[in-house]
Amino acid sequence: MKRLIFIFVMLCMFSCGDYIDKPKNLIEPEKMAEILADLAITDQAVIIYQNKNLEEGTRFVLKNHQVKSDDFVESFKYYVVKDKMKDIAEDAQKIVLKKDPKADKYIKDRLKNSENLPALNR
């Protein structure tokens, strides 16, 4: 009986391998970082020009990178579940800083001003 329970427990442990399957049109991490960087820049443009539509900017970025929105969403989910999104986001931040060197000073100033705030308010 103990062997049967042991085998059942082992089957349950090994049957649950992945939470999410790899998408068939997975976007490479480097390209994903470029897309996220462009989306961040587009998002800032929408804040500046408030009468513009964020959705149009997102469509433009995805079309510019020749990526379908469904592929982007599935790849995003996959990287989040696989805990790879942090590295991709850091690469995207480097790309943004390379495109706009003034952004580095802005980020440092914002962080310096928010040092006195509790962690949840930053």
C-alpha positions in Angstrom: 0.0 0.0 0.0 2.8 2.4 0.8 4.4 1.8 -2.6 1.1 2.6 -4.3 0.8 5.9 -2.4 4.4 6.7 -3.2 3.9 6.0 -6.9 0.7 8.1 -6.9 2.5 11.0 -5.2 5.4 10.8 -7.6 3.1 10.8 -10.6 1.3 13.9 -9.3 4.6 15.7 -8.7 6.0 15.0 -12.2 2.7 15.5 -14.1 2.6 19.2 -13.2 5.7 20.4 -15.1 4.8 23.8 -16.5 2.1 26.3 -15.7 2.0 27.6 -19.3 3.0 26.1 -22.6 5.6 27.8 -24.8 3.7 29.9 -27.5 4.3 28.8 -31.0 5.1 32.4 -32.1 7.2 33.3 -29.1 8.9 36.7 -29.4 12.7 36.5 -28.7 13.7 38.3 -25.4 15.8 40.9 -27.3 13.0 41.9 -29.6 10.6 41.9 -26.6 12.9 44.4 -24.8 12.9 46.6 -27.9 9.1 46.5 -28.1 8.7 47.3 -24.4 11.2 50.2 -24.8 9.2 51.6 -27.7 5.9 51.2 -25.8 7.4 53.1 -22.9 8.4 55.9 -25.1 5.0 55.9 -26.8 3.3 56.0 -23.4 5.2 59.1 -22.5 4.2 60.8 -25.7 0.6 60.1 -24.9 1.0 61.7 -21.5 2.5 64.8 -23.2 -0.1 64.9 -26.0 -3.2 64.0 -24.0 -5.6 64.2 -26.9 -3.9 61.3 -28.6 -4.9 57.7 -28.2 -2.6 55.2 -26.5 -4.1 52.3 -28.4 -3.0 53.8 -31.7 0.5 54.2 -30.4 0.6 50.6 -29.3 -0.7 49.4 -32.7 2.0 51.5 -34.4 4.8 50.0 -32.3 3.6 46.4 -32.8 3.2 47.0 -36.5 6.6 48.7 -36.7 8.2 45.5 -35.1 6.0 43.3 -37.3 4.4 41.5 -34.3 0.8 40.5 -33.9 -0.9 41.7 -30.7 -1.9 38.1 -29.8 1.7 37.0 -30.1 2.9 39.9 -27.9 0.3 39.1 -25.2 1.1 35.4 -25.2 4.8 36.0 -25.1 4.4 38.5 -22.3 2.4 36.0 -20.3 5.0 33.3 -20.9 7.9 35.5 -19.8 6.0 36.6 -16.7 5.2 33.0 -15.7 8.8 31.9 -16.4 10.1 34.8 -14.3 12.1 36.2 -17.2 10.3 39.5 -17.5 12.5 41.3 -15.0 15.6 40.8 -17.2 13.7 41.8 -20.3 12.4 45.0 -18.6 16.0 45.9 -17.5 17.1 45.4 -21.1 14.2 47.6 -22.2 15.3 50.3 -19.7 18.8 50.2 -21.1 17.4 50.7 -24.6 15.3 53.7 -23.5 18.4 55.2 -21.8 20.4 54.7 -25.0 17.7 56.4 -27.1 17.3 59.3 -24.6 20.3 60.0 -22.3 18.3 62.7 -20.5 16.0 60.0 -19.1 18.8 58.7 -16.9 19.1 62.1 -15.1 15.3 62.3 -14.8 15.1 58.8 -13.2 17.9 59.6 -10.7 16.2 62.9 -9.8 12.9 61.1 -9.2 14.4 58.4 -7.1 16.3 61.0 -5.0 13.1 63.0 -4.4 11.2 59.8 -3.4 13.8 58.6 -0.9 11.7 59.8 2.0 8.6 58.1 0.9 7.6 54.6 2.1 8.3 51.8 -0.4 4.6 51.4 -1.3 4.3 55.1 -2.4 7.3 55.1 -4.7 
